[in-house]
Amino acid sequence: MKYKFVVIFLFSLGCFAQNNIFPSDSVNAIVKRIQLPIVPSYKIEVTKLGAKGDSISNAKPAFDKAMALCKKNNGGTIIVPKGIYTLNGPIHFVSNVKLHLEDGAKIRFGSNPKDYPLVLTSWEGTMLYNYSPMIYGNNVQNVAITGNGIIDGEAKNTWNKWKELEKKDQMLTREMNHKNTPVKERIFGEGHYLRPQLIQFVNSKNLLFENIQIEDAPFWCIHLLKSKSITLRGLKYNAHNYNNDGIDPEYSSDILIENIQFDNADDNVAIKSGRDDEGRSNSKTPSENIVIRNCEFKGLHAIVIGSEMSAGVRNVYVENSKFRGYLKRGIFIKTNSDRGGSIKNIYFNNLAFGKVEDCIFITANYHGEGSGLNPSKISDISFSNISCNEVTNTGIVIEGYPNKKVENIKLDNITIASAKNGMTVTNSENVSINEVIIGEKATTPSAAK
């Protein structure tokens, strides 16, 4: 049986800067300073270097030659004509290069782990050495991946099987994190089962991802690690394997995500900043200054912050977006008492969701995990002009930690047409609520009989 709850609040228990007005000036300042990549005029087609778009021949040697020629010419554009190109191994970028997939072009990657050398990467918030992502760049700048083609990780029948084998290695990464094992000693790869990301850039800047379609990733789809000045726009997703997050910024800043059509088996955007001890030691490089706008969400959760956020997440602006299919949760901010760090100055405005399990969920007690020694601080978060058609569990959840309460939350003009449960607010203070309606809006009270 579905219950309808009506909650209309017109009171304030505190406030924070900006008075709940979406700070467009801050958004404009971030977008203005993001630099698009500048690429030299040199161009080379992979087919002229021996690549065959027949889906069978190994095109990696031709792609490697193209990248080497671009490096020799101080950069350029690698053009991938129509066809299906199989690469038995990764694409490793150098600076000042655009990879352009023409209409009808598809890059698909082989799945033999031996074809993917170990590189510096991160796995669920812990730095380590693991199999190279399919597309990878470390310490590069002015890089673009554009065009209307498809990048396919070909992971459904291969890497996907590692999910059930990864637990031992997953726990080993966390042990290394907590013991501060030197990164150079965190060697995974052969004999281990940590799936690589599809696309990852590390210590890089001035990046552009535009219009391509992303499919069938082994793990996260686009992982932006310790990077800055990044534009992602016009992307399309069809990624339904385990942990196929769409976009994961980690220790990264000055990012514009716009006009994306998400269709992911996991989070659409998940903002992270390292895990536990290692993350807290990198508190000078939080994930910050991130703009997400004009997107269409479909997958597990639309916008997530955490749970690996120990270096902090701040100055995130999400606006003018809507659902395009199923979502378990609309907005999910999650951490636990091992993480530490803080989440603050986050703004959500003009968002529309359909049928979800929970519309807005903030928790400092994710999965009930944590020793209690390092609870995170969640504060200064604004939700305005948000609608949701149906909630099968709870409309709004705000759940702090007993000795580290969630603070300074604003809910303004939130409309949820129906919900099994209305709202739960615990271990929180300075919560400001205005024009929040869950269920049918109450009108004039009935007369006494």
C-alpha positions as CSV (number, residue, x, y, z in Angstrom):
1,M,0.0,0.0,0.0
2,K,1.4,3.4,-0.9
3,Y,1.1,6.2,1.6
4,K,1.1,9.9,0.9
5,F,2.7,12.3,3.3
6,V,2.2,16.0,3.2
7,V,5.0,18.2,4.6
8,I,4.9,22.0,4.2
9,F,7.5,23.9,6.2
10,L,7.9,27.6,6.3
11,F,10.6,28.0,9.0
12,S,14.3,28.5,9.3
13,L,16.8,27.1,11.8
14,G,19.8,28.7,10.3
15,C,21.3,29.7,7.0
16,F,24.6,30.0,5.1
17,A,26.1,32.2,2.5
18,Q,24.2,33.0,-0.8
19,N,20.8,33.0,0.9
20,N,19.8,29.9,-1.1
21,I,20.2,31.8,-4.4
22,F,22.0,29.6,-6.9
23,P,25.4,31.3,-7.2
24,S,25.6,31.8,-11.0
25,D,28.5,34.1,-10.7
26,S,30.6,31.3,-9.1
27,V,29.6,28.9,-11.9
28,N,30.5,31.5,-14.6
29,A,33.9,32.1,-13.0
30,I,34.7,28.3,-13.0
31,V,33.6,27.9,-16.6
32,K,35.5,31.0,-17.7
33,R,38.9,29.7,-16.4
34,I,38.6,26.2,-17.8
35,Q,40.9,26.0,-20.8
36,L,40.0,23.9,-23.9
37,P,42.9,22.0,-25.4
38,I,45.0,23.7,-28.1
39,V,46.2,21.1,-30.7
40,P,48.6,21.7,-33.6
41,S,47.3,21.4,-37.2
42,Y,49.1,18.2,-38.0
43,K,46.7,15.3,-38.9
44,I,47.1,11.6,-39.5
45,E,44.5,8.9,-40.4
46,V,45.1,5.6,-38.7
47,T,44.1,3.8,-41.9
48,K,47.1,5.3,-43.7
49,L,49.3,3.6,-41.1
50,G,47.8,0.1,-41.6
51,A,44.7,0.1,-39.4
52,K,41.8,-1.9,-40.8
53,G,38.3,-1.2,-39.6
54,D,37.3,-4.8,-40.1
55,S,36.7,-5.6,-36.4
56,I,39.2,-8.4,-36.5
57,S,42.7,-7.1,-37.4
58,N,44.8,-5.7,-34.5
59,A,44.9,-1.9,-35.1
60,K,47.0,-1.1,-32.1
61,P,50.3,-0.9,-34.0
62,A,48.8,1.8,-36.3
63,F,47.4,3.8,-33.4
64,D,50.8,3.6,-31.7
65,K,52.5,4.9,-34.8
66,A,50.0,7.7,-35.1
67,M,50.6,8.8,-31.5
68,A,54.4,8.6,-32.1
69,L,54.0,10.8,-35.2
70,C,52.0,13.3,-33.2
71,K,54.7,13.4,-30.6
72,K,57.3,14.0,-33.2
73,N,55.3,16.9,-34.6
74,N,54.6,18.4,-31.1
75,G,51.0,17.2,-31.3
76,G,48.2,16.8,-33.8
77,T,44.9,15.0,-34.6
78,I,44.6,11.3,-35.0
79,I,41.6,10.6,-37.3
80,V,39.7,7.3,-37.0
81,P,37.5,6.8,-40.2
82,K,34.3,4.8,-40.3
83,G,34.9,1.2,-39.3
84,I,35.4,-1.1,-36.3
85,Y,38.9,-1.1,-35.0
86,T,40.1,-3.7,-32.5
87,L,43.0,-2.7,-30.3
88,N,44.8,-5.5,-28.4
89,G,46.1,-3.1,-25.8
90,P,45.7,0.5,-24.6
91,I,46.0,3.9,-26.2
92,H,48.6,5.9,-24.2
93,F,48.3,9.7,-24.9
94,V,51.0,12.2,-25.2
95,S,50.4,16.0,-24.9
96,N,48.7,18.2,-27.6
97,V,46.8,15.3,-29.3
98,K,43.2,15.0,-30.3
99,L,41.7,11.5,-31.0
100,H,38.8,12.1,-33.4
101,L,36.3,9.4,-34.2
102,E,34.4,10.1,-37.4
103,D,30.8,9.1,-37.9
104,G,30.5,5.3,-37.9
105,A,33.9,4.7,-36.2
106,K,34.2,2.4,-33.3
107,I,37.2,1.5,-31.2
108,R,36.9,-1.8,-29.3
109,F,39.5,-3.1,-26.9
110,G,40.8,-6.6,-26.5
111,S,40.5,-8.3,-23.1
112,N,43.8,-10.1,-22.6
113,P,45.2,-8.7,-19.4
114,K,48.8,-9.3,-20.7
115,D,48.2,-6.6,-23.3
116,Y,47.8,-4.0,-20.6
117,P,51.0,-3.0,-18.8
118,L,51.0,-1.8,-15.3
119,V,50.6,2.0,-14.8
120,L,50.2,4.4,-11.9
121,T,46.5,4.5,-11.2
122,S,43.9,4.4,-8.4
123,W,41.4,1.9,-7.4
124,E,38.5,2.9,-5.2
125,G,40.4,5.8,-3.7
126,T,43.8,4.1,-3.2
127,M,46.8,4.9,-5.4
128,L,48.6,1.8,-6.8
129,Y,50.0,0.1,-9.9
130,N,47.5,-1.9,-11.9
131,Y,46.6,-2.9,-15.5
132,S,46.5,0.2,-17.7
133,P,43.1,1.6,-18.5
134,M,42.1,1.2,-22.2
135,I,42.8,4.9,-22.8
136,Y,45.3,6.5,-20.5
137,G,47.3,9.6,-20.0
138,N,49.7,10.6,-17.2
139,N,51.1,14.1,-16.9
140,V,49.7,15.3,-20.2
141,Q,48.0,18.5,-21.3
142,N,45.9,19.7,-24.2
143,V,44.2,16.3,-25.0
144,A,40.8,15.8,-26.7
145,I,38.7,12.8,-27.5
146,T,35.9,13.9,-29.9
147,G,33.6,12.8,-32.7
148,N,30.4,10.8,-33.0
149,G,32.0,7.4,-32.8
150,I,32.0,4.7,-30.1
151,I,34.5,3.6,-27.5
152,D,33.8,0.1,-26.4
153,G,35.5,-1.7,-23.6
154,E,34.3,-5.1,-24.7
155,A,34.1,-6.2,-21.0
156,K,30.8,-7.9,-20.7
157,N,32.1,-11.4,-21.3
158,T,35.6,-10.9,-20.0
159,W,36.6,-8.4,-17.3
160,N,33.1,-8.5,-15.9
161,K,33.9,-12.0,-14.6
162,W,36.5,-10.6,-12.3
163,K,33.9,-8.9,-10.1
164,E,33.3,-12.0,-8.0
165,L,37.1,-12.5,-7.7
166,E,38.2,-9.1,-6.6
167,K,37.3,-9.0,-2.9
168,K,40.7,-10.2,-1.6
169,D,42.5,-7.6,-3.7
170,Q,40.0,-4.9,-2.7
171,M,40.7,-5.6,0.9
172,L,44.5,-5.6,0.2
173,T,44.2,-2.1,-1.3
174,R,42.5,-0.8,1.9
175,E,45.1,-2.5,4.1
176,M,47.9,-0.8,2.1
177,N,46.1,2.5,2.4
178,H,45.7,2.3,6.2
179,K,49.3,1.1,6.7
180,N,50.7,3.8,4.4
181,T,52.5,1.2,2.3
182,P,54.7,3.1,-0.2
183,V,52.8,3.4,-3.5
184,K,55.8,1.9,-5.4
185,E,55.2,-1.3,-3.4
186,R,51.5,-1.5,-4.2
187,I,51.8,-3.7,-7.3
188,F,48.8,-5.5,-8.7
189,G,48.3,-6.9,-12.2
190,E,49.0,-10.6,-12.9
191,G,47.6,-12.8,-10.3
192,H,45.2,-10.1,-9.1
193,Y,41.7,-9.2,-10.1
194,L,41.3,-5.4,-10.0
195,R,39.5,-4.4,-13.2
196,P,40.9,-1.4,-15.1
197,Q,39.0,1.8,-15.9
198,L,38.0,2.4,-19.5
199,I,39.4,6.0,-19.8
200,Q,41.7,7.6,-17.2
201,F,43.9,10.7,-17.1
202,V,46.2,11.3,-14.1
203,N,48.1,14.6,-13.3
204,S,46.8,16.1,-16.5
205,K,45.1,19.4,-17.6
206,N,43.2,21.0,-20.4
207,L,41.2,18.0,-21.4
208,L,38.1,17.7,-23.6
209,F,35.7,14.8,-24.1
210,E,33.0,15.6,-26.6
211,N,30.1,13.8,-28.3
212,I,31.5,10.2,-28.2
213,Q,29.5,7.3,-27.0
214,I,30.9,5.0,-24.3
215,E,30.0,1.4,-23.9
216,D,30.8,-1.8,-22.0
217,A,33.6,-0.5,-19.6
218,P,35.5,-3.0,-17.4
219,F,35.1,-0.7,-14.4
220,W,34.6,3.1,-14.2
221,C,34.0,4.7,-17.6
222,I,35.9,8.1,-17.3
223,H,38.1,8.6,-14.3
224,L,39.7,12.0,-13.8
225,L,42.5,11.6,-11.3
226,K,44.5,14.5,-9.9
227,S,43.6,16.6,-13.0
228,K,42.2,20.0,-13.8
229,S,40.6,22.2,-16.4
230,I,38.4,19.6,-17.9
231,T,35.3,19.8,-20.2
232,L,32.9,16.9,-20.9
233,R,30.0,17.6,-23.1
234,G,27.6,15.9,-25.5
235,L,28.6,12.4,-24.4
236,K,26.3,9.4,-24.6
237,Y,26.5,6.3,-22.4
238,N,25.4,2.7,-22.9
239,A,27.5,1.1,-20.1
240,H,25.9,-1.7,-18.1
241,N,28.6,-3.7,-16.5
242,Y,29.5,-3.8,-12.8
243,N,30.7,-0.4,-11.4
244,N,30.1,1.3,-14.7
245,D,30.1,4.8,-13.2
246,G,29.9,7.5,-15.9
247,I,32.3,10.2,-14.7
248,D,34.4,10.0,-11.6
249,P,36.4,13.1,-10.7
250,E,38.9,12.4,-7.9
251,Y,41.3,15.0,-6.5
252,S,40.3,17.0,-9.5
253,S,39.1,20.6,-10.1
254,D,37.7,23.1,-12.6
255,I,35.4,20.7,-14.4
256,L,32.4,21.3,-16.6
257,I,30.0,18.4,-17.3
258,E,27.1,19.4,-19.6
259,N,24.6,18.0,-22.1
260,I,25.4,14.4,-21.2
261,Q,22.9,11.5,-21.9
262,F,23.7,9.0,-19.2
263,D,22.7,5.3,-19.3
264,N,24.9,3.5,-16.7
265,A,24.6,0.5,-14.5
266,D,26.1,2.5,-11.7
267,D,26.4,6.2,-10.7
268,N,26.1,8.8,-13.4
269,V,28.5,11.2,-11.8
270,A,30.4,10.2,-8.6
271,I,32.7,12.9,-7.1
272,K,35.5,11.4,-5.0
273,S,38.7,12.5,-3.4
274,G,40.6,9.5,-2.1
275,R,40.0,7.1,0.7
276,D,40.7,7.2,4.5
277,D,44.3,7.7,5.6
278,E,45.7,8.4,2.1
279,G,42.9,10.7,1.2
280,R,43.2,12.8,4.4
281,S,47.0,13.1,3.7
282,N,46.0,14.8,0.4
283,S,43.7,17.4,1.9
284,K,45.4,20.1,-0.1
285,T,43.9,18.7,-3.3
286,P,40.2,18.2,-2.8
287,S,37.8,17.7,-5.6
288,E,36.4,21.2,-6.2
289,N,34.9,23.7,-8.6
290,I,32.7,21.3,-10.5
291,V,29.7,22.4,-12.7
292,I,27.1,19.8,-13.8
293,R,24.3,21.1,-16.0
294,N,21.8,20.3,-18.7
295,C,22.2,16.5,-18.3
296,E,19.8,13.6,-18.6
297,F,20.2,10.9,-15.9
298,K,19.6,7.2,-16.1
299,G,21.3,4.5,-14.0
300,L,21.8,3.8,-10.3
301,H,22.2,7.3,-8.9
302,A,22.2,10.6,-10.8
303,I,24.7,12.6,-8.7
304,V,26.8,11.1,-5.9
305,I,29.4,12.6,-3.6
306,G,31.5,9.9,-1.9
307,S,31.9,7.6,-0.4
308,E,35.7,8.0,-1.0
309,M,36.0,11.7,-0.2
310,S,38.6,11.9,2.5
311,A,40.5,14.9,0.9
312,G,37.3,16.8,0.7
313,V,34.7,17.9,-1.9
314,R,33.6,21.5,-2.2
315,N,32.1,24.0,-4.6
316,V,29.9,21.7,-6.7
317,Y,27.0,23.2,-8.7
318,V,24.4,21.0,-10.3
319,E,21.5,22.6,-12.2
320,N,18.9,22.4,-15.0
321,S,18.9,18.6,-15.4
322,K,16.3,15.8,-15.4
323,F,15.9,12.0,-15.5
324,R,15.6,10.0,-18.7
325,G,15.0,6.6,-17.1
326,Y,15.3,4.6,-14.0
327,L,17.3,5.9,-11.0
328,K,17.6,4.3,-7.6
329,R,18.4,7.7,-6.0
330,G,18.4,11.2,-7.4
331,I,21.0,12.8,-5.1
332,F,23.2,10.7,-2.8
333,I,25.8,12.2,-0.5
334,K,27.6,9.4,1.4
335,T,30.5,9.0,3.8
336,N,31.3,7.1,7.0
337,S,33.3,7.6,10.2
338,D,36.5,6.3,8.7
339,R,36.7,8.8,5.9
340,G,37.2,12.2,7.7
341,G,37.4,15.2,5.3
342,S,34.5,17.4,4.5
343,I,31.7,18.0,2.0
344,K,30.7,21.7,1.8
345,N,29.3,24.4,-0.5
346,I,27.2,22.1,-2.7
347,Y,24.3,23.5,-4.7
348,F,21.5,21.6,-6.5
349,N,18.9,23.7,-8.5
350,N,16.2,23.0,-11.0
351,L,16.3,19.2,-11.1
352,A,13.5,16.8,-12.1
353,F,13.4,13.1,-11.1
354,G,10.8,10.4,-11.9
355,K,10.3,7.2,-9.9
356,V,13.1,6.6,-7.4
357,E,13.7,4.8,-4.1
358,D,14.9,8.0,-2.4
359,C,15.0,11.5,-3.9
360,I,17.6,13.2,-1.6
361,F,19.8,11.1,0.7
362,I,22.6,12.5,2.8
363,T,24.3,10.1,5.2
364,A,27.5,10.2,7.3
365,N,26.9,6.6,8.3
366,Y,27.2,4.8,4.9
367,H,26.6,1.1,5.2
368,G,27.0,1.6,9.0
369,E,30.8,1.2,8.4
370,G,33.6,2.9,10.2
371,S,35.5,2.9,13.5
372,G,34.1,6.3,14.6
373,L,37.6,7.8,14.7
374,N,37.2,10.0,11.6
375,P,33.7,11.1,10.9
376,S,33.3,13.5,8.0
377,K,31.9,17.0,8.2
378,I,28.9,17.7,5.9
379,S,27.7,21.2,5.7
380,D,26.4,24.1,3.6
381,I,24.3,22.3,1.1
382,S,21.5,23.9,-0.8
383,F,18.6,22.1,-2.6
384,S,16.2,24.3,-4.6
385,N,13.5,23.8,-7.2
386,I,13.6,20.0,-7.2
387,S,10.7,17.8,-8.2
388,C,10.1,14.0,-8.1
389,N,7.2,12.0,-9.3
390,E,7.3,9.0,-7.0
391,V,9.4,7.7,-4.1
392,T,9.1,4.1,-3.1
393,N,11.1,4.5,0.2
394,T,11.9,8.0,1.7
395,G,11.6,11.4,0.1
396,I,14.4,13.2,2.0
397,V,16.9,11.7,4.3
398,I,19.5,13.8,6.3
399,E,21.6,11.6,8.6
400,G,24.6,13.0,10.4
401,Y,27.0,11.3,12.8
402,P,26.3,11.8,16.6
403,N,29.5,13.8,17.2
404,K,29.8,15.4,13.8
405,K,26.3,16.6,12.8
406,V,25.2,17.6,9.4
407,E,24.9,21.4,9.4
408,N,23.5,24.2,7.4
409,I,21.2,22.5,4.9
410,K,18.6,24.4,2.9
411,L,15.6,22.8,1.3
412,D,13.6,25.3,-0.8
413,N,10.8,24.5,-3.2
414,I,11.0,20.7,-3.1
415,T,8.0,18.8,-4.5
416,I,7.6,15.1,-4.3
417,A,4.2,13.9,-5.7
418,S,4.1,10.7,-3.6
419,A,6.3,8.8,-1.2
420,K,6.1,5.8,1.1
421,N,7.9,7.8,3.8
422,G,8.1,11.6,3.9
423,M,11.3,12.8,5.6
424,T,13.9,11.6,8.1
425,V,16.3,14.1,9.7
426,T,18.7,12.9,12.4
427,N,22.0,14.2,14.0
428,S,21.5,17.4,12.1
429,E,21.3,21.1,12.9
430,N,20.6,24.4,11.2
431,V,18.2,22.9,8.7
432,S,16.2,25.5,6.8
433,I,13.0,24.3,5.1
434,N,10.7,26.3,2.9
435,E,8.0,25.2,0.5
436,V,8.6,21.5,0.9
437,I,5.6,19.4,-0.3
438,I,5.6,15.6,-0.1
439,G,2.3,14.2,-1.3
440,E,-0.8,16.3,-1.9
441,K,-0.4,19.9,-0.9
442,A,-2.5,20.8,2.1
443,T,-5.1,23.5,1.7
444,T,-7.7,25.1,4.0
445,P,-8.3,22.9,7.1
446,S,-11.7,21.3,7.3
447,A,-14.2,22.6,9.7
448,A,-15.0,21.0,13.0
449,K,-18.0,18.7,13.0
